[in-house]
């Protein structure tokens, strides 16, 4: 069993380091991603040294097992990035959240410890429209008035006579979400409030086409 100690230790170390990305919320700050990646490269370098040591010891079976394990781990991480790392990124393809999020912007999102507040951009599942991203306008206890393309929360100054529909009461565990580009957005005006269970991510910041890192409000 001693011959497996070194490769097993390296595998465990790699796994712990990968999980640290999520545990320490590394991607909450874009600049920290580079530092973490430098550490990961260093760890891979040490892994190569470990392989070289095994080659010198002529432990070919151990080398094969180690290489297969590392490759399997990397494939698993690549297939379940949001589960292992807790973050994901996507390229915006619609103008529904302009000007905050423009087509072509790269948006980074967190999939754990969401702590959703008004003003946050959230990603959520829908039954008929796939995954959408909108901004939270109202939450539990609020009354929302939908007046055409305009939407008002209970305490806003609003001429209720222009609102044909009665106000929508947001129940506990619900959110009223809205696209910033209200003239071109499929949101709670059409499918109603969303449930907390539908939310899968909170968007933290974006990289625009000029390469600027821009954080969203409320972070």
NUSE-376869 format. One record per atom (N, C-alpha, C): residue number from 1; x, y, z. Coordinates in nm, 2 decimals, decimal comma. Example, Ala and Ser with C-alpha at 12.3 -4.5 7.8 and 13.67 -1.06 7.14 Angstrom:
<rs>
{1; {1,32; -0,57; 0,78}}
{1; {1,23; -0,45; 0,78}}
{1; {1,32; -0,33; 0,78}}
{2; {1,28; -0,22; 0,71}}
{2; {1,37; -0,11; 0,71}}
{2; {1,29; 0,00; 0,79}}
</rs>
This chain:
<rs>
{1; {0,08; -0,12; 0,00}}
{1; {0,00; 0,00; 0,00}}
{1; {0,09; 0,13; 0,00}}
{2; {0,21; 0,12; 0,04}}
{2; {0,30; 0,23; 0,05}}
{2; {0,32; 0,30; -0,08}}
{3; {0,33; 0,21; -0,19}}
{3; {0,35; 0,26; -0,32}}
{3; {0,24; 0,35; -0,37}}
{4; {0,12; 0,34; -0,32}}
{4; {0,01; 0,42; -0,36}}
{4; {-0,01; 0,55; -0,27}}
{5; {0,08; 0,56; -0,17}}
{5; {0,06; 0,67; -0,08}}
{5; {0,08; 0,81; -0,15}}
{6; {0,19; 0,82; -0,23}}
{6; {0,23; 0,95; -0,29}}
{6; {0,12; 0,99; -0,39}}
{7; {0,09; 0,90; -0,49}}
{7; {-0,02; 0,94; -0,59}}
{7; {-0,15; 0,97; -0,52}}
{8; {-0,19; 0,89; -0,42}}
{8; {-0,32; 0,91; -0,35}}
{8; {-0,32; 1,05; -0,28}}
{9; {-0,20; 1,08; -0,22}}
{9; {-0,19; 1,21; -0,15}}
{9; {-0,21; 1,32; -0,25}}
{10; {-0,14; 1,31; -0,37}}
{10; {-0,15; 1,42; -0,47}}
{10; {-0,29; 1,43; -0,52}}
{11; {-0,36; 1,32; -0,54}}
{11; {-0,50; 1,33; -0,59}}
{11; {-0,59; 1,40; -0,49}}
{12; {-0,57; 1,36; -0,36}}
{12; {-0,65; 1,43; -0,26}}
{12; {-0,62; 1,58; -0,25}}
{13; {-0,49; 1,61; -0,26}}
{13; {-0,45; 1,75; -0,26}}
{13; {-0,52; 1,83; -0,37}}
{14; {-0,52; 1,77; -0,49}}
{14; {-0,58; 1,84; -0,61}}
{14; {-0,73; 1,86; -0,59}}
{15; {-0,79; 1,76; -0,54}}
{15; {-0,94; 1,77; -0,51}}
{15; {-0,97; 1,87; -0,41}}
{16; {-0,89; 1,88; -0,30}}
{16; {-0,91; 1,98; -0,19}}
{16; {-0,89; 2,12; -0,25}}
{17; {-0,79; 2,13; -0,33}}
{17; {-0,76; 2,26; -0,39}}
{17; {-0,87; 2,31; -0,48}}
{18; {-0,92; 2,22; -0,56}}
{18; {-1,03; 2,25; -0,65}}
{18; {-1,16; 2,29; -0,57}}
{19; {-1,19; 2,22; -0,46}}
{19; {-1,30; 2,26; -0,38}}
{19; {-1,28; 2,39; -0,31}}
{20; {-1,16; 2,43; -0,28}}
{20; {-1,13; 2,55; -0,22}}
{20; {-1,18; 2,67; -0,30}}
{21; {-1,19; 2,65; -0,43}}
{21; {-1,24; 2,76; -0,52}}
{21; {-1,38; 2,80; -0,47}}
{22; {-1,46; 2,70; -0,44}}
{22; {-1,60; 2,72; -0,39}}
{22; {-1,60; 2,76; -0,25}}
{23; {-1,52; 2,70; -0,16}}
{23; {-1,53; 2,72; -0,02}}
{23; {-1,49; 2,87; 0,02}}
{24; {-1,39; 2,92; -0,05}}
{24; {-1,34; 3,05; -0,02}}
{24; {-1,40; 3,16; -0,12}}
{25; {-1,50; 3,12; -0,20}}
{25; {-1,57; 3,21; -0,29}}
{25; {-1,47; 3,29; -0,37}}
{26; {-1,38; 3,22; -0,43}}
{26; {-1,27; 3,28; -0,50}}
{26; {-1,32; 3,37; -0,62}}
{27; {-1,41; 3,32; -0,69}}
{27; {-1,46; 3,40; -0,81}}
{27; {-1,55; 3,51; -0,78}}
{28; {-1,58; 3,54; -0,65}}
{28; {-1,65; 3,66; -0,61}}
{28; {-1,58; 3,78; -0,66}}
{29; {-1,45; 3,77; -0,66}}
{29; {-1,36; 3,88; -0,70}}
{29; {-1,28; 3,83; -0,82}}
{30; {-1,30; 3,89; -0,94}}
{30; {-1,24; 3,84; -1,06}}
{30; {-1,09; 3,83; -1,05}}
{31; {-1,02; 3,93; -0,98}}
{31; {-0,88; 3,93; -0,97}}
{31; {-0,82; 3,81; -0,90}}
{32; {-0,91; 3,75; -0,81}}
{32; {-0,86; 3,64; -0,73}}
{32; {-0,85; 3,51; -0,81}}
{33; {-0,93; 3,51; -0,92}}
{33; {-0,93; 3,39; -1,01}}
{33; {-0,78; 3,36; -1,06}}
{34; {-0,71; 3,47; -1,10}}
{34; {-0,58; 3,45; -1,15}}
{34; {-0,48; 3,40; -1,05}}
{35; {-0,50; 3,44; -0,92}}
{35; {-0,41; 3,40; -0,81}}
{35; {-0,44; 3,25; -0,79}}
{36; {-0,57; 3,21; -0,79}}
{36; {-0,60; 3,07; -0,76}}
{36; {-0,55; 2,98; -0,88}}
{37; {-0,56; 3,03; -1,00}}
{37; {-0,51; 2,95; -1,11}}
{37; {-0,36; 2,94; -1,11}}
{38; {-0,29; 3,04; -1,06}}
{38; {-0,14; 3,03; -1,04}}
{38; {-0,11; 2,91; -0,94}}
{39; {-0,19; 2,91; -0,83}}
{39; {-0,17; 2,80; -0,74}}
{39; {-0,20; 2,66; -0,80}}
{40; {-0,30; 2,66; -0,88}}
{40; {-0,34; 2,53; -0,94}}
{40; {-0,23; 2,49; -1,04}}
{41; {-0,17; 2,58; -1,12}}
{41; {-0,06; 2,54; -1,21}}
{41; {0,06; 2,49; -1,13}}
{42; {0,09; 2,56; -1,01}}
{42; {0,20; 2,51; -0,92}}
{42; {0,17; 2,37; -0,88}}
{43; {0,05; 2,34; -0,84}}
{43; {0,01; 2,21; -0,80}}
{43; {0,03; 2,10; -0,91}}
{44; {-0,01; 2,14; -1,03}}
{44; {0,01; 2,05; -1,14}}
{44; {0,16; 2,02; -1,17}}
{45; {0,24; 2,13; -1,15}}
{45; {0,39; 2,11; -1,16}}
{45; {0,44; 2,01; -1,06}}
{46; {0,39; 2,02; -0,94}}
{46; {0,43; 1,93; -0,84}}
{46; {0,38; 1,79; -0,87}}
{47; {0,27; 1,78; -0,93}}
{47; {0,22; 1,65; -0,98}}
{47; {0,31; 1,59; -1,08}}
{48; {0,36; 1,67; -1,17}}
{48; {0,45; 1,62; -1,28}}
{48; {0,58; 1,57; -1,21}}
{49; {0,63; 1,64; -1,11}}
{49; {0,74; 1,59; -1,04}}
{49; {0,72; 1,46; -0,97}}
{50; {0,59; 1,44; -0,92}}
{50; {0,55; 1,32; -0,86}}
{50; {0,56; 1,20; -0,96}}
{51; {0,51; 1,23; -1,08}}
{51; {0,51; 1,13; -1,19}}
{51; {0,66; 1,10; -1,22}}
{52; {0,74; 1,20; -1,23}}
{52; {0,89; 1,17; -1,26}}
{52; {0,95; 1,08; -1,16}}
{53; {0,91; 1,10; -1,03}}
{53; {0,96; 1,02; -0,92}}
{53; {0,92; 0,88; -0,94}}
{54; {0,79; 0,86; -0,97}}
{54; {0,74; 0,72; -0,99}}
{54; {0,80; 0,65; -1,11}}
{55; {0,84; 0,73; -1,22}}
{55; {0,91; 0,67; -1,33}}
{55; {1,04; 0,62; -1,29}}
{56; {1,11; 0,70; -1,21}}
{56; {1,24; 0,66; -1,16}}
{56; {1,24; 0,53; -1,08}}
{57; {1,13; 0,52; -1,01}}
{57; {1,11; 0,40; -0,93}}
{57; {1,05; 0,28; -1,01}}
{58; {1,02; 0,31; -1,14}}
{58; {0,97; 0,21; -1,23}}
{58; {0,83; 0,15; -1,18}}
{59; {0,75; 0,23; -1,12}}
{59; {0,62; 0,18; -1,07}}
{59; {0,52; 0,22; -1,18}}
{60; {0,52; 0,14; -1,29}}
{60; {0,44; 0,17; -1,41}}
{60; {0,29; 0,15; -1,38}}
{61; {0,26; 0,05; -1,30}}
{61; {0,11; 0,03; -1,27}}
{61; {0,06; 0,15; -1,19}}
{62; {0,14; 0,19; -1,09}}
{62; {0,10; 0,31; -1,01}}
{62; {0,09; 0,43; -1,09}}
{63; {0,18; 0,45; -1,19}}
{63; {0,17; 0,57; -1,28}}
{63; {0,05; 0,56; -1,36}}
{64; {0,02; 0,44; -1,42}}
{64; {-0,11; 0,43; -1,50}}
{64; {-0,23; 0,46; -1,42}}
{65; {-0,24; 0,41; -1,30}}
{65; {-0,35; 0,43; -1,21}}
{65; {-0,36; 0,58; -1,18}}
{66; {-0,25; 0,64; -1,15}}
{66; {-0,25; 0,78; -1,11}}
{66; {-0,29; 0,87; -1,23}}
{67; {-0,24; 0,85; -1,35}}
{67; {-0,27; 0,93; -1,47}}
{67; {-0,42; 0,91; -1,50}}
{68; {-0,47; 0,79; -1,49}}
{68; {-0,62; 0,77; -1,52}}
{68; {-0,70; 0,84; -1,42}}
{69; {-0,66; 0,84; -1,29}}
{69; {-0,74; 0,90; -1,19}}
{69; {-0,74; 1,05; -1,21}}
{70; {-0,63; 1,11; -1,24}}
{70; {-0,62; 1,26; -1,27}}
{70; {-0,71; 1,30; -1,38}}
{71; {-0,70; 1,22; -1,49}}
{71; {-0,78; 1,25; -1,61}}
{71; {-0,92; 1,24; -1,58}}
{72; {-0,96; 1,13; -1,51}}
{72; {-1,10; 1,12; -1,47}}
{72; {-1,15; 1,23; -1,38}}
{73; {-1,07; 1,28; -1,29}}
{73; {-1,10; 1,39; -1,21}}
{73; {-1,12; 1,52; -1,29}}
{74; {-1,03; 1,54; -1,38}}
{74; {-1,04; 1,66; -1,47}}
{74; {-1,17; 1,66; -1,55}}
{75; {-1,20; 1,54; -1,61}}
{75; {-1,32; 1,53; -1,69}}
{75; {-1,44; 1,55; -1,61}}
{76; {-1,44; 1,49; -1,49}}
{76; {-1,56; 1,51; -1,40}}
{76; {-1,58; 1,66; -1,36}}
{77; {-1,47; 1,73; -1,33}}
{77; {-1,48; 1,87; -1,30}}
{77; {-1,53; 1,95; -1,42}}
{78; {-1,48; 1,92; -1,54}}
{78; {-1,52; 2,00; -1,66}}
{78; {-1,67; 1,98; -1,69}}
{79; {-1,72; 1,86; -1,66}}
{79; {-1,86; 1,83; -1,69}}
{79; {-1,95; 1,89; -1,58}}
{80; {-1,90; 1,91; -1,46}}
{80; {-1,99; 1,95; -1,35}}
{80; {-1,92; 2,08; -1,29}}
{81; {-1,89; 2,17; -1,37}}
{81; {-1,81; 2,29; -1,32}}
{81; {-1,89; 2,36; -1,21}}
{82; {-2,02; 2,39; -1,23}}
{82; {-2,10; 2,47; -1,13}}
{82; {-2,11; 2,39; -1,00}}
{83; {-2,11; 2,26; -1,01}}
{83; {-2,12; 2,18; -0,88}}
{83; {-1,99; 2,18; -0,81}}
{84; {-1,87; 2,16; -0,87}}
{84; {-1,74; 2,15; -0,81}}
{84; {-1,70; 2,29; -0,77}}
{85; {-1,70; 2,38; -0,86}}
{85; {-1,64; 2,52; -0,84}}
{85; {-1,75; 2,61; -0,78}}
{86; {-1,87; 2,59; -0,81}}
{86; {-1,98; 2,68; -0,76}}
{86; {-2,00; 2,80; -0,84}}
{87; {-1,93; 2,81; -0,95}}
{87; {-1,95; 2,93; -1,04}}
{87; {-1,96; 2,89; -1,18}}
{88; {-2,01; 2,98; -1,27}}
{88; {-2,02; 2,95; -1,41}}
{88; {-2,01; 3,09; -1,48}}
{89; {-1,99; 3,08; -1,61}}
{89; {-1,99; 3,21; -1,69}}
{89; {-2,07; 3,18; -1,82}}
{90; {-2,13; 3,28; -1,87}}
{90; {-2,20; 3,27; -2,00}}
{90; {-2,18; 3,40; -2,08}}
{91; {-2,21; 3,39; -2,21}}
{91; {-2,21; 3,51; -2,29}}
{91; {-2,35; 3,55; -2,32}}
{92; {-2,38; 3,67; -2,29}}
{92; {-2,52; 3,73; -2,30}}
{92; {-2,55; 3,73; -2,45}}
{93; {-2,67; 3,67; -2,48}}
{93; {-2,72; 3,66; -2,62}}
{93; {-2,84; 3,74; -2,65}}
{94; {-2,90; 3,81; -2,55}}
{94; {-3,02; 3,89; -2,57}}
{94; {-3,00; 4,03; -2,52}}
{95; {-3,08; 4,12; -2,56}}
{95; {-3,07; 4,26; -2,52}}
{95; {-3,17; 4,29; -2,40}}
{96; {-3,23; 4,19; -2,34}}
{96; {-3,34; 4,21; -2,25}}
{96; {-3,29; 4,28; -2,12}}
{97; {-3,16; 4,28; -2,09}}
{97; {-3,11; 4,34; -1,97}}
{97; {-3,02; 4,46; -2,00}}
{98; {-3,03; 4,51; -2,12}}
{98; {-2,96; 4,63; -2,15}}
{98; {-3,01; 4,75; -2,08}}
{99; {-2,93; 4,85; -2,03}}
{99; {-2,79; 4,86; -2,07}}
{99; {-2,69; 4,79; -1,97}}
{100; {-2,75; 4,73; -1,86}}
{100; {-2,66; 4,67; -1,76}}
{100; {-2,58; 4,55; -1,82}}
{101; {-2,65; 4,47; -1,90}}
{101; {-2,59; 4,36; -1,97}}
{101; {-2,62; 4,36; -2,12}}
{102; {-2,51; 4,38; -2,20}}
{102; {-2,52; 4,39; -2,34}}
{102; {-2,49; 4,26; -2,41}}
{103; {-2,54; 4,24; -2,53}}
{103; {-2,51; 4,13; -2,61}}
{103; {-2,36; 4,11; -2,63}}
{104; {-2,31; 3,99; -2,60}}
{104; {-2,16; 3,97; -2,61}}
{104; {-2,09; 3,99; -2,48}}
{105; {-2,15; 4,04; -2,37}}
{105; {-2,09; 4,05; -2,24}}
{105; {-2,07; 3,91; -2,18}}
{106; {-1,96; 3,89; -2,11}}
{106; {-1,93; 3,77; -2,04}}
{106; {-1,98; 3,79; -1,90}}
{107; {-2,07; 3,71; -1,85}}
{107; {-2,13; 3,73; -1,72}}
{107; {-2,09; 3,61; -1,63}}
{108; {-2,04; 3,64; -1,51}}
{108; {-2,00; 3,54; -1,41}}
{108; {-2,11; 3,53; -1,30}}
{109; {-2,14; 3,41; -1,27}}
{109; {-2,25; 3,39; -1,17}}
{109; {-2,21; 3,29; -1,07}}
{110; {-2,27; 3,30; -0,95}}
{110; {-2,24; 3,21; -0,84}}
{110; {-2,37; 3,12; -0,82}}
{111; {-2,34; 2,99; -0,79}}
{111; {-2,45; 2,90; -0,78}}
{111; {-2,48; 2,85; -0,63}}
{112; {-2,42; 2,91; -0,54}}
{112; {-2,44; 2,87; -0,40}}
{112; {-2,44; 3,00; -0,31}}
{113; {-2,49; 2,99; -0,19}}
{113; {-2,51; 3,10; -0,10}}
{113; {-2,56; 3,22; -0,17}}
{114; {-2,68; 3,21; -0,23}}
{114; {-2,73; 3,32; -0,32}}
{114; {-2,77; 3,45; -0,24}}
{115; {-2,83; 3,43; -0,12}}
{115; {-2,87; 3,55; -0,04}}
{115; {-2,93; 3,66; -0,13}}
{116; {-3,04; 3,63; -0,20}}
{116; {-3,09; 3,72; -0,30}}
{116; {-3,16; 3,84; -0,24}}
{117; {-3,12; 3,96; -0,30}}
{117; {-3,18; 4,09; -0,26}}
{117; {-3,24; 4,16; -0,38}}
{118; {-3,32; 4,26; -0,35}}
{118; {-3,37; 4,34; -0,46}}
{118; {-3,26; 4,41; -0,53}}
{119; {-3,27; 4,41; -0,66}}
{119; {-3,16; 4,47; -0,75}}
{119; {-3,06; 4,36; -0,80}}
{120; {-3,06; 4,24; -0,74}}
{120; {-2,97; 4,14; -0,79}}
{120; {-3,02; 4,08; -0,93}}
{121; {-2,92; 4,05; -1,01}}
{121; {-2,96; 3,97; -1,13}}
{121; {-2,95; 3,82; -1,09}}
{122; {-3,06; 3,75; -1,12}}
{122; {-3,06; 3,61; -1,09}}
{122; {-3,09; 3,52; -1,22}}
{123; {-3,04; 3,40; -1,22}}
{123; {-3,07; 3,31; -1,33}}
{123; {-3,17; 3,21; -1,27}}
{124; {-3,27; 3,17; -1,35}}
{124; {-3,37; 3,08; -1,29}}
{124; {-3,43; 3,00; -1,40}}
{125; {-3,48; 2,88; -1,36}}
{125; {-3,55; 2,79; -1,46}}
{125; {-3,69; 2,83; -1,48}}
{126; {-3,74; 2,81; -1,60}}
{126; {-3,88; 2,83; -1,63}}
{126; {-3,93; 2,71; -1,70}}
{127; {-4,06; 2,69; -1,69}}
{127; {-4,12; 2,57; -1,75}}
{127; {-4,12; 2,57; -1,90}}
{128; {-4,14; 2,68; -1,96}}
{128; {-4,16; 2,69; -2,11}}
{128; {-4,05; 2,77; -2,18}}
{129; {-3,97; 2,84; -2,10}}
{129; {-3,88; 2,93; -2,17}}
{129; {-3,73; 2,91; -2,13}}
{130; {-3,70; 2,79; -2,07}}
{130; {-3,56; 2,76; -2,04}}
{130; {-3,51; 2,84; -1,92}}
{131; {-3,38; 2,87; -1,93}}
{131; {-3,32; 2,95; -1,82}}
{131; {-3,31; 3,10; -1,86}}
{132; {-3,36; 3,18; -1,77}}
{132; {-3,36; 3,33; -1,80}}
{132; {-3,28; 3,40; -1,69}}
{133; {-3,24; 3,52; -1,72}}
{133; {-3,17; 3,60; -1,62}}
{133; {-3,24; 3,74; -1,62}}
{134; {-3,29; 3,78; -1,50}}
{134; {-3,36; 3,91; -1,48}}
{134; {-3,32; 3,97; -1,35}}
{135; {-3,36; 4,09; -1,33}}
{135; {-3,33; 4,16; -1,21}}
{135; {-3,44; 4,15; -1,11}}
{136; {-3,41; 4,13; -0,98}}
{136; {-3,52; 4,12; -0,88}}
{136; {-3,57; 4,26; -0,85}}
{137; {-3,70; 4,28; -0,87}}
{137; {-3,76; 4,41; -0,84}}
{137; {-3,83; 4,41; -0,71}}
{138; {-3,90; 4,30; -0,67}}
{138; {-3,98; 4,29; -0,55}}
{138; {-3,97; 4,15; -0,49}}
{139; {-3,99; 4,14; -0,36}}
{139; {-3,99; 4,01; -0,29}}
{139; {-4,10; 4,01; -0,19}}
{140; {-4,09; 3,91; -0,10}}
{140; {-4,20; 3,88; 0,00}}
{140; {-4,26; 4,01; 0,06}}
{141; {-4,40; 4,01; 0,05}}
{141; {-4,47; 4,12; 0,11}}
{141; {-4,50; 4,24; 0,03}}
{142; {-4,43; 4,25; -0,08}}
{142; {-4,44; 4,37; -0,17}}
{142; {-4,57; 4,36; -0,26}}
{143; {-4,63; 4,47; -0,29}}
{143; {-4,73; 4,47; -0,39}}
{143; {-4,68; 4,54; -0,52}}
{144; {-4,70; 4,47; -0,63}}
{144; {-4,65; 4,52; -0,76}}
{144; {-4,76; 4,56; -0,85}}
{145; {-4,75; 4,68; -0,91}}
{145; {-4,85; 4,73; -1,00}}
{145; {-4,79; 4,73; -1,14}}
{146; {-4,85; 4,66; -1,23}}
{146; {-4,81; 4,65; -1,37}}
{146; {-4,89; 4,74; -1,46}}
{147; {-4,84; 4,85; -1,51}}
{147; {-4,91; 4,95; -1,59}}
{147; {-4,85; 4,95; -1,73}}
{148; {-4,89; 4,86; -1,81}}
{148; {-4,83; 4,85; -1,95}}
{148; {-4,68; 4,81; -1,93}}
{149; {-4,59; 4,88; -1,99}}
{149; {-4,45; 4,85; -1,98}}
{149; {-4,39; 4,90; -1,85}}
{150; {-4,46; 4,98; -1,77}}
{150; {-4,41; 5,03; -1,65}}
{150; {-4,45; 4,94; -1,53}}
{151; {-4,36; 4,93; -1,44}}
{151; {-4,39; 4,84; -1,32}}
{151; {-4,35; 4,92; -1,20}}
{152; {-4,44; 4,92; -1,09}}
{152; {-4,41; 4,99; -0,97}}
{152; {-4,43; 4,90; -0,85}}
{153; {-4,35; 4,93; -0,75}}
{153; {-4,36; 4,86; -0,62}}
{153; {-4,45; 4,94; -0,53}}
{154; {-4,51; 4,88; -0,43}}
{154; {-4,62; 4,94; -0,35}}
{154; {-4,58; 5,08; -0,30}}
{155; {-4,46; 5,11; -0,26}}
{155; {-4,43; 5,24; -0,20}}
{155; {-4,39; 5,34; -0,31}}
{156; {-4,38; 5,30; -0,44}}
{156; {-4,35; 5,40; -0,54}}
{156; {-4,47; 5,49; -0,57}}
{157; {-4,44; 5,61; -0,62}}
{157; {-4,54; 5,70; -0,66}}
{157; {-4,60; 5,66; -0,79}}
{158; {-4,73; 5,62; -0,79}}
{158; {-4,79; 5,56; -0,91}}
{158; {-4,94; 5,61; -0,91}}
{159; {-4,98; 5,64; -1,03}}
{159; {-5,12; 5,67; -1,06}}
{159; {-5,19; 5,54; -1,09}}
{160; {-5,25; 5,49; -0,99}}
{160; {-5,31; 5,35; -1,00}}
{160; {-5,43; 5,35; -1,10}}
{161; {-5,48; 5,46; -1,14}}
{161; {-5,59; 5,47; -1,23}}
{161; {-5,54; 5,42; -1,37}}
{162; {-5,41; 5,43; -1,39}}
{162; {-5,36; 5,38; -1,52}}
{162; {-5,33; 5,24; -1,53}}
{163; {-5,34; 5,17; -1,41}}
{163; {-5,32; 5,03; -1,40}}
{163; {-5,45; 4,95; -1,42}}
{164; {-5,46; 4,88; -1,53}}
{164; {-5,58; 4,80; -1,55}}
{164; {-5,59; 4,68; -1,46}}
{165; {-5,48; 4,61; -1,44}}
{165; {-5,48; 4,49; -1,36}}
{165; {-5,46; 4,53; -1,21}}
{166; {-5,52; 4,45; -1,12}}
{166; {-5,50; 4,47; -0,98}}
{166; {-5,35; 4,44; -0,94}}
{167; {-5,31; 4,50; -0,82}}
{167; {-5,17; 4,47; -0,78}}
{167; {-5,14; 4,32; -0,76}}
{168; {-5,02; 4,28; -0,78}}
{168; {-4,98; 4,15; -0,75}}
{168; {-4,91; 4,14; -0,61}}
{169; {-4,96; 4,06; -0,52}}
{169; {-4,89; 4,05; -0,39}}
{169; {-4,78; 3,94; -0,40}}
{170; {-4,66; 3,97; -0,36}}
{170; {-4,55; 3,88; -0,37}}
{170; {-4,55; 3,80; -0,24}}
{171; {-4,57; 3,67; -0,25}}
{171; {-4,58; 3,58; -0,13}}
{171; {-4,44; 3,54; -0,08}}
{172; {-4,43; 3,49; 0,04}}
{172; {-4,30; 3,44; 0,09}}
{172; {-4,24; 3,34; 0,00}}
{173; {-4,11; 3,35; -0,02}}
{173; {-4,04; 3,26; -0,11}}
{173; {-4,06; 3,29; -0,26}}
{174; {-4,11; 3,41; -0,29}}
{174; {-4,13; 3,45; -0,43}}
{174; {-4,06; 3,58; -0,46}}
{175; {-4,03; 3,60; -0,59}}
{175; {-3,96; 3,72; -0,64}}
{175; {-4,03; 3,76; -0,77}}
{176; {-4,05; 3,90; -0,78}}
{176; {-4,09; 3,95; -0,91}}
{176; {-3,97; 4,00; -0,98}}
{177; {-3,95; 3,94; -1,10}}
{177; {-3,82; 3,97; -1,17}}
{177; {-3,86; 4,05; -1,30}}
{178; {-3,76; 4,13; -1,34}}
{178; {-3,79; 4,22; -1,46}}
{178; {-3,66; 4,25; -1,53}}
{179; {-3,67; 4,25; -1,66}}
{179; {-3,55; 4,29; -1,75}}
{179; {-3,53; 4,44; -1,75}}
{180; {-3,41; 4,48; -1,75}}
{180; {-3,38; 4,63; -1,75}}
{180; {-3,44; 4,69; -1,88}}
{181; {-3,43; 4,62; -1,99}}
{181; {-3,49; 4,66; -2,12}}
{181; {-3,63; 4,62; -2,12}}
{182; {-3,72; 4,70; -2,06}}
{182; {-3,86; 4,66; -2,04}}
{182; {-3,94; 4,64; -2,17}}
{183; {-3,89; 4,71; -2,27}}
{183; {-3,96; 4,70; -2,40}}
{183; {-3,93; 4,57; -2,48}}
{184; {-3,83; 4,50; -2,43}}
{184; {-3,79; 4,37; -2,50}}
{184; {-3,74; 4,27; -2,40}}
{185; {-3,84; 4,23; -2,31}}
{185; {-3,80; 4,14; -2,20}}
{185; {-3,92; 4,05; -2,17}}
{186; {-3,89; 3,92; -2,16}}
{186; {-3,99; 3,82; -2,11}}
{186; {-3,97; 3,80; -1,96}}
{187; {-4,06; 3,85; -1,88}}
{187; {-4,03; 3,85; -1,73}}
{187; {-4,16; 3,83; -1,65}}
{188; {-4,16; 3,87; -1,53}}
{188; {-4,27; 3,84; -1,44}}
{188; {-4,40; 3,92; -1,48}}
{189; {-4,39; 4,01; -1,57}}
{189; {-4,51; 4,08; -1,62}}
{189; {-4,60; 3,98; -1,70}}
{190; {-4,53; 3,88; -1,75}}
{190; {-4,60; 3,78; -1,84}}
{190; {-4,62; 3,65; -1,77}}
{191; {-4,53; 3,60; -1,69}}
{191; {-4,54; 3,47; -1,63}}
{191; {-4,56; 3,47; -1,48}}
{192; {-4,56; 3,59; -1,42}}
{192; {-4,59; 3,61; -1,28}}
{192; {-4,46; 3,59; -1,20}}
{193; {-4,47; 3,60; -1,06}}
{193; {-4,36; 3,59; -0,98}}
{193; {-4,29; 3,45; -0,99}}
{194; {-4,16; 3,44; -0,96}}
{194; {-4,10; 3,31; -0,96}}
{194; {-4,08; 3,26; -0,82}}
{195; {-4,06; 3,13; -0,81}}
{195; {-4,04; 3,07; -0,68}}
{195; {-3,88; 3,07; -0,65}}
{196; {-3,85; 3,08; -0,52}}
{196; {-3,71; 3,07; -0,48}}
{196; {-3,64; 2,95; -0,53}}
{197; {-3,72; 2,84; -0,53}}
{197; {-3,66; 2,71; -0,58}}
{197; {-3,62; 2,71; -0,73}}
{198; {-3,68; 2,81; -0,80}}
{198; {-3,64; 2,82; -0,94}}
{198; {-3,51; 2,88; -0,97}}
{199; {-3,46; 2,96; -0,87}}
{199; {-3,34; 3,03; -0,88}}
{199; {-3,22; 2,94; -0,87}}
{200; {-3,13; 2,95; -0,97}}
{200; {-3,01; 2,86; -0,97}}
{200; {-2,88; 2,94; -0,96}}
{201; {-2,88; 3,07; -0,98}}
{201; {-2,76; 3,14; -0,98}}
{201; {-2,79; 3,29; -0,95}}
{202; {-2,68; 3,36; -0,90}}
{202; {-2,69; 3,51; -0,89}}
{202; {-2,57; 3,56; -0,97}}
{203; {-2,59; 3,65; -1,06}}
{203; {-2,49; 3,71; -1,15}}
{203; {-2,41; 3,82; -1,07}}
{204; {-2,28; 3,81; -1,07}}
{204; {-2,20; 3,90; -0,98}}
{204; {-2,14; 4,01; -1,06}}
{205; {-2,08; 3,98; -1,18}}
{205; {-2,02; 4,09; -1,26}}
{205; {-2,00; 4,04; -1,40}}
{206; {-1,96; 4,14; -1,49}}
{206; {-1,95; 4,10; -1,63}}
{206; {-1,81; 4,16; -1,68}}
{207; {-1,77; 4,10; -1,79}}
{207; {-1,66; 4,16; -1,87}}
{207; {-1,71; 4,20; -2,00}}
{208; {-1,70; 4,33; -2,02}}
{208; {-1,76; 4,39; -2,15}}
{208; {-1,67; 4,36; -2,27}}
{209; {-1,71; 4,41; -2,38}}
{209; {-1,63; 4,39; -2,50}}
{209; {-1,50; 4,46; -2,50}}
{210; {-1,48; 4,56; -2,42}}
{210; {-1,35; 4,63; -2,41}}
{210; {-1,26; 4,57; -2,30}}
{211; {-1,31; 4,46; -2,24}}
{211; {-1,23; 4,39; -2,14}}
{211; {-1,24; 4,45; -2,00}}
{212; {-1,34; 4,54; -1,97}}
{212; {-1,36; 4,60; -1,84}}
{212; {-1,44; 4,50; -1,75}}
{213; {-1,40; 4,49; -1,63}}
{213; {-1,47; 4,41; -1,53}}
{213; {-1,57; 4,50; -1,46}}
{214; {-1,70; 4,48; -1,47}}
{214; {-1,80; 4,57; -1,41}}
{214; {-1,89; 4,49; -1,32}}
{215; {-1,89; 4,52; -1,19}}
{215; {-1,97; 4,46; -1,10}}
{215; {-2,11; 4,51; -1,10}}
{216; {-2,21; 4,42; -1,08}}
{216; {-2,35; 4,47; -1,07}}
{216; {-2,38; 4,53; -0,94}}
{217; {-2,49; 4,60; -0,93}}
{217; {-2,53; 4,67; -0,81}}
{217; {-2,56; 4,56; -0,70}}
{218; {-2,56; 4,61; -0,57}}
{218; {-2,59; 4,52; -0,45}}
{218; {-2,48; 4,42; -0,42}}
{219; {-2,36; 4,44; -0,47}}
{219; {-2,25; 4,34; -0,44}}
{219; {-2,14; 4,41; -0,37}}
</rs>
